[in-house]
Amino acid sequence: MSTPLSTPIDIMSDPNWWRQAVVYQIYPRSFADSGGDGIGDLKGITSRVNYLASLGIDAVWLSPFYPSALADGGYDVDDYRNVDPKLGTLADFDEMIGALHAAGLKLIVDIVPNHTSNRHEWFRQALAAGPGSAERNRYIFRDGKGPGGAEPPSEWPSYFGGSSWERVPDGQWYLHLFAKEQPDLNWDNREVRDDFLTTLRFWADRGVDGFRIDVAHHLVKDFSRPFPDRSALDLETLEHGQHPFADRDEVHDIYAEWRQVFNEYDPPRTAVAEAWVHASRRARYASPQGLGQAFNFDLLQSDFDAASFRRIITHNLTEARQSGASSTWVFSNHDVVRHATRYGLPKAASLASTGGEFQSGHAWLLSGGTSPELDVELGIRRANAATLLMLALPGSGYLYQGEELGLHEVGDLPADAMQDPTFFRSHGVEKGRDGCRVPLPWTIDGPSFGFGSAGAHLPQPAWFGPRSVQAEDDDPSSTLNLYRRALALRRKLQGGEALEWVDDLGDTVLHFRRPGGWESITNFGAEPVPLPPGVVLSSSPLNDETELPPDTTAWIS
Ligand code: NOJ
């Protein structure tokens, strides 16, 4: 379909490869299915390495591929040092990483340390061994309140709806901040800490280049004081480090130990924290003594708006400088409504949806993708403009599979197809995250649009055909070819991690300059603005080389 670019030579040995890398997130069960069972697998990824290399990315981040009953899309891990048999074997993993490395691509895997699955050997042992046992002490078991301990130990809600406590047959309760199939581990237990060090070495020894750490801010809990009311759990209002189970200072002792493990390797293994913490607290996760980098989800939570983009960029670059890390940028991932869709909705609708990190486009999703009306083309146009801006920023950019095709969220999945626990635990009130996890379209037609030889584990809409890789491959104006051109140019133009704002085109335009004369200009306004000469790429066609139309980014060099 496409020819791989020549292998970048230095990225494989450069210890700083991650600082300005472009990382492509693969949600493995929805990427490519080689086995014909409707579920994406590791051999499917291996078969698409040429596609990944031809995109021009630097690394792949693989969401969990471990054995799992999929109570939470694989973030409920049964065994941290194995591959889900539905996705392949450890030998398939070795083959996949070999193919990625041969193509000059690094591999980051997801580590889920806050909770195991309820099918993990440890949790089975904990249930069998009973209250007070060493086996239970790997998790957080407590007696309940009220007569017979029949009420949960606290009224804390789980992130996925309902209580965060589940009762077991002998009457005790265990904590699960997410689904009840995801019991929280007890990180005060040395055995838990040592086991994760073994897991990190297990994958690093197999050649894994870095780790994405799931809810990195939740591991340490302090239950030495009575459980506070749920109203006292707001991270924004609590004094820093005082929350009983989020962003406690002691969590950094864990990551300092992990850093020692990362540094046993050459080049050192990298890590990026998923930490939903106050912006001022993010730097600690990103410090070189800790995980080294942390996601900032600020752009992902922002409307398509010049002032707020500028504020976020300035703030995060300052913060990154302070921590010694480089900044991260992300618009889409497996947890949020795709950015093409968010930007195609009226601003008021996306603003009304600021109820939490997974809530953008909330009203639209709740309506089954019908209301407010989605402007499909505007969404893609703005998403491409935003992505081009993002790819010109210093730091690393994280892309989510399918965004390079301009895919929208699938908003009309039927209830009987849903898989996300948020849908079930909220009794269908929430629609969940399945709409961004629908298997990728590779071909214009055929069974599951080339995802595999049979169906797809989530139903694909008819509009996936014209948005498939095959359809976009030969179309010079496609989003896919825009991404390819942008990533190839970025490699050439990328220099030091500096950015200088150029205030010459008004409040609704963001214009900045990078070292070496690379400039990016985005027009967020309603009128065209004048362009300097030297355009090398634009996110939408320019009518006239001298003017930048609305909702468009141009690169100048
Ligand atoms: C964050 C992950 O991105 C999300 O998909 C998952 O549901 C939660 N952590 C719990 O593991």
Residues whose N, C-alpha, C, O or C-beta is under 5 A from the ligand:
A	BS01	NOJ	D72 Y75 F178 D214 V215 D335
